[in-house]
Amino acid sequence: MTQKTYLFTSESVTAGHPDKMCDQVSDAILDAIYKDDPQARVAIECLTKTGFVVVAGEVTTSTYIDIQKIVRETILEIGYDKPEYGFEGATCGVLVALSEQSPDIAQGVNEGEGLHEEQGAGDQGLMFGFATNETAEFMPLPIILAHKLTQRLASARKRGEIWYLRPDGKSQVTVEYEDDKPKRVDTVIISTQHHPDVDLQTIRRDMIEKIIKPICYEWVDENTKYFINPTGKFVIGGPVGDAGVTGRKIIVDTYGGYSRHGGGAFSGKDPSKVDRSAAYYARYVAKNIVAAGLADKCEIQVAYAIGVAQPVSILVNTFETGKIPEEQIVEIVRKHFDFRPKQIIEQLKLRRPIYKKTAAYGHFGRNDPDFTWEKTDKIEILKKEMNTFLQGNGVKEQSHDGQKVKYSSA
């Protein structure tokens, strides 16, 4: 049988990338509000360019926060703390333009108001969650490696291990798959902002030996290709090099392109916005399905109407790796998972100031107790449901014919 071989690529960016800086500013403001008012409605957008930051959006809250202070502290913490970087948190201008949430929207979200009275979705839209058993994190390997590389870049800079590193940077990893299993890393790209007095040969050596190999040692080989600062120079970076905007790294935030995306960004949004909370919950459902062995891969799509609690649709796709039919998995999902916004918020304990740390290096596949959507606490009940179905249908074996699963009755 011919083996199916292909390449798949994902990227990540450091916390100092201008778009990611905006994500972190938006979520830092959300966290600051949530410390005192966990019922607040928050939708914060951020824009940055040389010398200034704009914060705009809608906030309904009973508390007061110093937004300029939060913006500056966040930027300084990221690492823009020196004038020679061309952008500095202590001196940049901060412009704030906020209003309260529209009452027309609020009546559909507030419990006891609107046409349906139950707390409804904050907007219409579709969201996806995904999981695969190809890594311990139940995430695709390319995005996991890409995130680990940018995290390693940041830690090497903050600890002074590589003296010339500056906050902005990106990684990209291409993995070779064989029969849908990761086989090796084909290509790694690192672009890192740096001090003007370091040569490219030094950067290349350090990136390969101190950043890439410690992370990708299991996967690289003598044929792996490395592209290190492939333009030859990356001194001008951060908001000086590129304008940054909240919500422009939605593929970095999720599955690196391996799964579909509904288009809604996460950062700056309180969990009444299903763009965020339902995407987290869909990941939670997909991860539990894969962890329980119902499928090797699972993608969940869920969709909502604004002001309506129950989703208008739930779809399960196991990419022909399911141990039981997808329509049966949908029934199990509807039985054991509640996709109403209020119930999602309560189950995942989302009314907490936990969001700033989600805003860099991915929202999924992270080993952090605050990332409640990464729990696999439904494994046993899902296994029981699968076994009950198999026994009830007289299934004695499950065999794979190429990519397709067959169900053989006794």
C-alpha positions as CSV (number, residue, x, y, z in Angstrom):
1,M,0.0,0.0,0.0
2,T,1.3,3.5,-0.9
3,Q,2.1,5.6,2.1
4,K,0.6,9.1,2.1
5,T,3.3,11.7,2.7
6,Y,2.7,15.5,3.0
7,L,4.1,18.6,4.6
8,F,2.2,20.8,7.0
9,T,3.3,24.2,8.4
10,S,2.3,26.3,11.4
11,E,3.7,29.5,12.8
12,S,4.0,31.3,16.2
13,V,5.1,34.8,17.3
14,T,6.7,36.1,20.4
15,A,4.9,38.2,23.0
16,G,6.8,41.2,21.5
17,H,5.2,40.9,18.1
18,P,3.1,44.0,17.6
19,D,-0.2,42.1,17.1
20,K,0.5,39.9,20.1
21,M,1.3,43.0,22.2
22,C,-2.1,44.4,21.3
23,D,-3.7,41.0,22.3
24,Q,-2.0,41.2,25.7
25,V,-3.0,44.8,26.3
26,S,-6.6,44.0,25.6
27,D,-6.6,41.0,27.9
28,A,-4.7,42.8,30.6
29,I,-7.5,45.4,30.7
30,L,-10.1,42.6,30.8
31,D,-8.2,41.0,33.7
32,A,-8.0,44.3,35.6
33,I,-11.7,44.8,35.3
34,Y,-12.5,41.2,36.3
35,K,-10.5,41.5,39.5
36,D,-13.2,43.8,40.9
37,D,-16.2,43.2,38.6
38,P,-16.5,39.6,37.3
39,Q,-20.0,40.5,35.8
40,A,-18.5,43.2,33.6
41,R,-19.1,43.3,29.8
42,V,-15.8,44.0,28.1
43,A,-14.9,44.2,24.4
44,I,-11.5,45.9,24.0
45,E,-9.5,46.5,20.8
46,C,-6.0,47.8,20.7
47,L,-3.9,49.4,17.9
48,T,-0.3,50.3,18.1
49,K,2.3,52.0,15.9
50,T,5.5,54.0,16.6
51,G,5.1,56.0,19.8
52,F,1.4,55.4,20.6
53,V,-1.3,52.9,21.6
54,V,-5.0,53.3,20.9
55,V,-7.5,51.5,23.2
56,A,-11.1,51.4,22.0
57,G,-14.2,49.4,22.6
58,E,-17.2,48.9,24.9
59,V,-17.1,48.4,28.6
60,T,-20.0,48.1,31.1
61,T,-18.6,47.9,34.6
62,S,-19.1,49.1,38.2
63,T,-15.3,49.4,38.8
64,Y,-12.6,51.9,37.8
65,I,-9.3,51.0,36.3
66,D,-6.3,53.1,35.2
67,I,-6.1,52.1,31.6
68,Q,-3.0,54.1,30.7
69,K,-1.2,52.5,33.6
70,I,-2.2,49.0,32.6
71,V,-1.2,49.6,29.0
72,R,2.3,50.9,30.0
73,E,2.9,48.1,32.5
74,T,2.0,45.5,30.0
75,I,4.3,46.9,27.3
76,L,7.2,47.2,29.8
77,E,6.6,43.7,31.0
78,I,6.8,42.4,27.4
79,G,10.2,44.0,27.1
80,Y,9.8,47.3,25.3
81,D,11.7,49.2,28.1
82,K,14.6,50.9,26.3
83,P,14.5,54.0,24.1
84,E,16.9,52.3,21.6
85,Y,14.1,49.9,20.7
86,G,12.2,52.8,19.1
87,F,9.1,52.0,21.2
88,E,9.0,52.2,25.0
89,G,6.1,51.6,27.4
90,A,7.1,54.4,29.8
91,T,6.9,57.1,27.1
92,C,4.4,56.0,24.4
93,G,1.2,57.9,24.1
94,V,-2.0,56.2,25.1
95,L,-5.4,57.2,23.6
96,V,-8.6,55.7,25.1
97,A,-12.0,55.7,23.4
98,L,-14.6,53.6,25.3
99,S,-18.3,53.5,25.6
100,E,-20.8,51.2,27.3
101,Q,-22.2,48.1,25.7
102,S,-25.2,48.8,23.4
103,P,-28.4,48.2,25.3
104,D,-29.8,46.5,22.2
105,I,-27.1,43.9,22.6
106,A,-27.3,43.8,26.4
107,Q,-31.0,42.9,26.5
108,G,-30.2,39.7,24.6
109,V,-27.4,38.7,26.9
110,N,-28.7,39.8,30.2
111,E,-30.6,37.0,32.0
112,G,-34.3,37.7,32.3
113,E,-34.3,40.3,29.5
114,G,-34.9,40.2,25.8
115,L,-37.2,37.9,23.8
116,H,-35.9,34.7,25.3
117,E,-35.1,35.8,28.9
118,E,-32.4,33.1,29.3
119,Q,-28.8,34.4,29.0
120,G,-28.2,34.3,25.3
121,A,-25.1,34.4,23.1
122,G,-23.4,37.8,22.8
123,D,-23.4,37.5,19.0
124,Q,-24.1,35.2,16.2
125,G,-21.3,33.2,14.8
126,L,-19.6,29.9,14.4
127,M,-16.7,28.4,16.5
128,F,-14.5,25.4,16.2
129,G,-12.6,23.2,18.7
130,F,-10.1,20.6,17.8
131,A,-7.9,17.8,19.3
132,T,-5.6,15.1,18.0
133,N,-3.7,12.4,19.7
134,E,-0.5,13.0,17.8
135,T,1.1,14.9,20.8
136,A,0.8,14.7,24.6
137,E,-1.0,18.1,24.5
138,F,-3.6,16.7,22.1
139,M,-2.5,19.4,19.6
140,P,-1.0,19.2,16.2
141,L,2.8,18.9,16.3
142,P,3.6,21.9,14.1
143,I,1.9,24.5,16.3
144,I,3.2,22.9,19.5
145,L,6.8,23.1,18.2
146,A,6.3,26.6,16.9
147,H,5.0,27.9,20.2
148,K,7.8,26.2,22.1
149,L,10.4,27.9,19.9
150,T,9.0,31.4,20.5
151,Q,8.7,30.7,24.2
152,R,12.4,29.6,24.2
153,L,13.3,32.8,22.3
154,A,11.6,34.9,25.0
155,S,13.1,33.1,27.9
156,A,16.6,33.3,26.4
157,R,16.2,37.0,26.0
158,K,14.8,37.6,29.5
159,R,17.4,35.5,31.2
160,G,20.2,37.1,29.2
161,E,21.3,33.8,27.7
162,I,21.6,35.4,24.3
163,W,22.5,39.1,24.8
164,Y,21.5,40.5,21.5
165,L,17.8,39.3,21.4
166,R,15.0,41.9,21.3
167,P,11.3,41.4,22.0
168,D,9.9,40.9,18.4
169,G,10.2,37.5,16.8
170,K,8.5,34.7,14.9
171,S,8.9,30.9,14.3
172,Q,7.6,28.6,11.6
173,V,7.8,24.8,11.6
174,T,7.1,22.5,8.7
175,V,6.4,18.8,9.7
176,E,6.6,15.9,7.3
177,Y,3.7,13.5,7.8
178,E,3.5,9.9,6.7
179,D,0.0,8.2,6.9
180,D,-1.2,11.2,9.0
181,K,1.5,10.6,11.6
182,P,4.3,13.2,12.2
183,K,7.6,11.7,11.0
184,R,10.2,14.5,11.1
185,V,10.7,18.3,10.9
186,D,11.4,19.3,7.4
187,T,12.0,23.1,7.8
188,V,12.3,25.6,10.7
189,I,12.2,29.3,10.3
190,I,13.3,31.7,13.0
191,S,13.1,35.5,12.6
192,T,14.3,37.4,15.7
193,Q,14.8,41.0,16.3
194,H,18.3,41.7,17.4
195,H,20.9,44.3,18.4
196,P,22.6,46.0,15.4
197,D,26.1,44.9,16.4
198,V,25.7,41.2,16.0
199,D,26.4,39.4,12.7
200,L,24.1,36.9,10.9
201,Q,26.5,34.0,11.3
202,T,26.4,34.3,15.1
203,I,22.6,34.6,15.1
204,R,22.3,31.5,12.9
205,R,24.6,29.4,15.1
206,D,22.8,30.4,18.3
207,M,19.3,29.9,16.9
208,I,20.1,26.4,15.7
209,E,22.1,25.3,18.7
210,K,20.4,27.1,21.6
211,I,16.9,27.5,20.4
212,I,15.9,25.0,17.8
213,K,17.8,21.8,18.7
214,P,16.8,21.9,22.4
215,I,13.2,22.0,21.4
216,C,13.0,19.9,18.2
217,Y,15.8,17.4,18.9
218,E,13.5,14.4,18.5
219,W,12.3,15.6,15.1
220,V,15.2,17.3,13.2
221,D,17.7,15.3,11.1
222,E,20.5,15.9,8.7
223,N,18.1,16.9,6.0
224,T,16.2,19.5,8.0
225,K,16.4,23.0,6.5
226,Y,16.9,26.1,8.6
227,F,16.1,29.6,7.6
228,I,17.4,32.1,10.2
229,N,16.5,35.8,9.7
230,P,16.3,35.1,6.0
231,T,16.2,38.8,5.0
232,G,19.6,39.1,6.6
233,K,18.7,41.8,9.2
234,F,16.0,42.4,11.8
235,V,16.9,45.4,13.9
236,I,13.8,47.4,13.4
237,G,10.9,45.5,15.0
238,G,7.8,45.8,17.2
239,P,5.4,48.6,16.5
240,V,8.1,50.6,14.7
241,G,8.4,47.9,12.1
242,D,4.8,47.0,11.8
243,A,1.5,48.3,13.1
244,G,-0.2,46.0,15.6
245,V,-3.9,45.2,16.1
246,T,-5.8,43.0,18.4
247,G,-7.1,39.8,16.9
248,R,-4.8,39.4,13.9
249,K,-3.1,36.2,15.0
250,I,-6.2,34.0,15.3
251,I,-4.5,31.0,13.7
252,V,-1.5,31.3,16.0
253,D,-3.9,31.5,18.9
254,T,-5.6,28.2,18.0
255,Y,-4.4,25.2,15.9
256,G,-1.9,26.6,13.5
257,G,-4.2,26.1,10.6
258,Y,-4.6,22.4,11.2
259,S,-8.3,22.9,12.1
260,R,-10.8,25.4,10.7
261,H,-11.6,28.7,12.4
262,G,-14.8,30.6,12.7
263,G,-13.1,34.0,12.3
264,G,-13.8,35.5,15.7
265,A,-10.8,36.6,17.8
266,F,-10.5,35.9,21.5
267,S,-8.5,38.7,23.2
268,G,-10.2,41.6,24.9
269,K,-13.6,39.8,25.1
270,D,-15.3,38.7,28.3
271,P,-16.8,35.2,28.2
272,S,-20.3,36.3,27.4
273,K,-18.9,36.6,23.9
274,V,-19.2,33.1,22.4
275,D,-16.3,33.9,20.0
276,R,-14.2,33.2,23.0
277,S,-16.1,31.0,25.5
278,A,-17.7,28.6,23.0
279,A,-14.4,28.2,21.2
280,Y,-12.8,27.2,24.5
281,Y,-15.7,24.9,25.2
282,A,-15.5,23.3,21.8
283,R,-11.8,22.6,22.5
284,Y,-12.8,21.0,25.8
285,V,-15.3,18.7,24.2
286,A,-13.0,17.7,21.3
287,K,-10.1,17.0,23.7
288,N,-12.2,14.8,25.9
289,I,-13.5,12.9,22.9
290,V,-10.0,12.1,21.7
291,A,-8.6,11.5,25.2
292,A,-11.4,9.0,25.8
293,G,-10.5,7.1,22.6
294,L,-13.7,7.8,20.7
295,A,-11.5,9.2,17.8
296,D,-7.9,9.9,17.0
297,K,-8.9,13.4,15.7
298,C,-12.0,15.4,16.4
299,E,-13.2,18.8,15.3
300,I,-16.3,20.4,16.8
301,Q,-18.3,23.1,15.1
302,V,-20.9,25.1,17.1
303,A,-23.0,28.0,15.9
304,Y,-25.2,30.6,17.7
305,A,-27.8,33.2,17.1
306,I,-27.4,36.5,19.1
307,G,-29.6,36.5,22.2
308,V,-30.4,32.8,22.0
309,A,-28.9,30.4,24.5
310,Q,-29.1,27.1,22.7
311,P,-26.7,26.7,19.8
312,V,-28.3,26.5,16.4
313,S,-26.0,23.6,15.3
314,I,-23.4,21.2,16.7
315,L,-21.2,19.2,14.2
316,V,-18.7,16.5,15.0
317,N,-16.0,15.6,12.4
318,T,-13.6,12.7,13.3
319,F,-11.9,12.6,9.9
320,E,-12.8,8.9,9.6
321,T,-10.9,8.1,12.7
322,G,-13.9,7.6,14.9
323,K,-14.5,4.3,16.8
324,I,-18.2,4.9,16.7
325,P,-20.3,6.8,14.1
326,E,-20.1,10.6,14.2
327,E,-23.9,10.9,14.6
328,Q,-23.6,8.8,17.8
329,I,-20.8,11.1,19.1
330,V,-23.1,14.1,18.5
331,E,-25.8,12.4,20.6
332,I,-23.2,11.8,23.4
333,V,-22.0,15.4,23.2
334,R,-25.5,16.8,23.5
335,K,-26.1,14.5,26.5
336,H,-23.0,15.3,28.5
337,F,-22.0,18.8,27.4
338,D,-24.0,22.0,27.8
339,F,-23.2,24.6,25.2
340,R,-25.4,27.4,26.6
341,P,-23.3,30.5,27.3
342,K,-24.1,30.7,31.0
343,Q,-23.4,27.0,31.6
344,I,-20.1,27.3,29.6
345,I,-19.0,30.2,31.8
346,E,-20.0,28.3,35.0
347,Q,-18.5,24.9,34.0
348,L,-15.1,26.4,32.9
349,K,-15.1,29.1,35.7
350,L,-14.5,31.8,33.1
351,R,-15.4,34.8,35.2
352,R,-11.8,35.1,36.6
353,P,-8.8,37.3,35.7
354,I,-7.0,34.6,33.7
355,Y,-6.9,36.0,30.2
356,K,-3.7,38.0,29.9
357,K,-1.6,34.8,30.0
358,T,-3.7,33.2,27.2
359,A,-2.8,36.1,24.9
360,A,0.7,34.8,23.9
361,Y,1.9,31.3,22.9
362,G,-1.5,29.9,22.2
363,H,-4.8,29.5,24.0
364,F,-4.8,25.7,23.7
365,G,-2.4,22.8,24.6
366,R,-1.1,24.6,27.7
367,N,-0.5,22.9,31.0
368,D,-1.9,25.5,33.4
369,P,-4.7,24.9,35.9
370,D,-6.4,28.2,35.0
371,F,-6.9,26.8,31.4
372,T,-9.9,24.8,32.5
373,W,-10.9,24.0,28.9
374,E,-7.8,21.7,28.9
375,K,-9.3,19.4,31.5
376,T,-10.0,15.8,30.6
377,D,-12.5,15.1,33.3
378,K,-15.1,13.5,31.0
379,I,-13.0,10.5,29.9
380,E,-14.6,7.8,31.9
381,I,-18.2,8.7,31.1
382,L,-17.4,9.0,27.4
383,K,-15.7,5.6,27.4
384,K,-18.7,4.2,29.1
385,E,-21.0,5.7,26.4
386,M,-18.8,4.3,23.6
387,N,-18.7,0.8,25.1
388,T,-22.4,0.8,25.7
389,F,-23.0,1.7,22.0
390,L,-20.6,-0.9,20.8
391,Q,-22.0,-3.7,22.9
392,G,-25.6,-2.7,22.0
393,N,-24.8,-2.9,18.3
394,G,-23.0,-6.3,18.6
395,V,-19.7,-4.8,17.5
396,K,-16.8,-7.3,18.0
397,E,-14.0,-5.4,16.2
398,Q,-13.1,-2.2,14.6
399,S,-10.8,-2.3,11.7
400,H,-9.1,0.4,9.6
401,D,-9.2,0.1,5.8
402,G,-6.8,2.8,4.9
403,Q,-8.4,5.9,6.4
404,K,-11.9,4.5,6.8
405,V,-13.3,2.8,9.9
406,K,-15.5,-0.2,9.5
407,Y,-18.0,-1.4,12.1
408,S,-18.2,-5.2,12.1
409,S,-21.2,-6.9,13.7
410,A,-21.0,-10.2,15.5
